[in-house]
Amino acid sequence: MSALHKILVVDDDPVVGTSFDRVLSRKGYQVIKALNAQEALEQLRKDEVDAVYTDIKMPGMTGLEFAEKVKARRPWTPVVIVTGYGTEADERRAMEAGVAAFLHKPLSPEMI
């Protein structure tokens, strides 16, 4: 029996999480959704994930701060930033933290 790859999607917009879930579950992934970075950190304490997709602009901790925490604790876990508000400075900071990719919204199902 093969295990499903688990993907953590962090976005304060539940529609985005549902969109990722719809696309990725059809490809055979198990999607775990969190509405903010704090909820996502709690999820990471309980569960191993194969990759993380996170928005930047969220209440509380930003996606950049969250990505830095994930990479500091789990450097092997790929983190992808997905944003509609990212700047070049945000992208530089994300790459310095070791994120796998920095994608700009809107995303097509193929991009996901």
N, C-alpha and C positions, 0 to 999 in steps of 0.2 A: 504494500500500500504506500503510495507516495503522498508526502505532506504537501499541502497547499502553501505557496509562498504568501506570506502576510505582508500587506502594505498598510502603513499608517498614513492617513490623510488628515491634515490639520488645517481647518479653515472655519472661521466664524460664520460663514454663510452655509447653512445646511444644504442648499441647492448644489453647491460645488461638491460637497462630500457625496451627495447622492449621484451626481454625474460621474465622479471618479469610480464610485462603487459599481454603477451600471456598466461602464466601459471595462474596468479591470476584472470584475467577477465573470464577465463573458469570456475573458481570456484565461480563466482558471485561477485567479488570485483571490485570496480572502482579504477583504478590506475592513480595516478597523478605523472608525472615524472619531475625531476629537474636535470640539468646537473652539478650543483655545490651547495655548502652549502648556499651561499648568495641567490641564486634563491629559494632554499627550504625554507629559513627563510621568504622570501617574500610570498611564497605560504601559509605558516603556519599563516601568519597575515591575509590572506584572507579566509582561509578555515579550517574547523575542519577535522582532519584525525583520523582514528582509530589506525593506527600503522605507523611506519617509518622504512624503510630499507635504510641503507646508507653504501657506500663504505668508506674506510679510506683515501686512497691516491687520493686526488683531488687537482686541482689547487686552490690557495687561502686558505681558511679555510679547515682544515682536517675534516674528518668524526668524529674523536674523539672530536674535539672542537665543531663541530656541535651537536653531541649527548649530550655533556655537556650543551649546551645552551638549547636544547629542554627539557631535563630533569629538568633544573632549572626553566624553564617557564611553563612546562606542565608535572609535575612528573607522572601523570596518563597515559601518552601516551607511549606505548611500543616502544622501539627503538631497532632494530636489526642491528648489525654491520656485514657487509659482506665484506671480504677482501681476496686478494691473497697475501698480504704483511704483515699481522699482526704478531706481536711478543708477547711473554708472557707479556712483560711490557705493550703493547697496550691493551691486554686482561684484565690485572689487572686494568688499568686506566678506561677502559670501564665499568667493573663490579662495580668499586667504584662510577662511575657516575650514576649507576642504569640501565644500558642497560639490555634488556631482554635476549639477546643471542649474541654470537660472533661466526660467521660462517666463515669457510674458503672456498674460491673458489677453484675449480669449484663446483657449486651446481647442484644437480639434481632437476628436477621438484618436486619430492617428498619432498626434503629438503625445497624448497620454500614454 
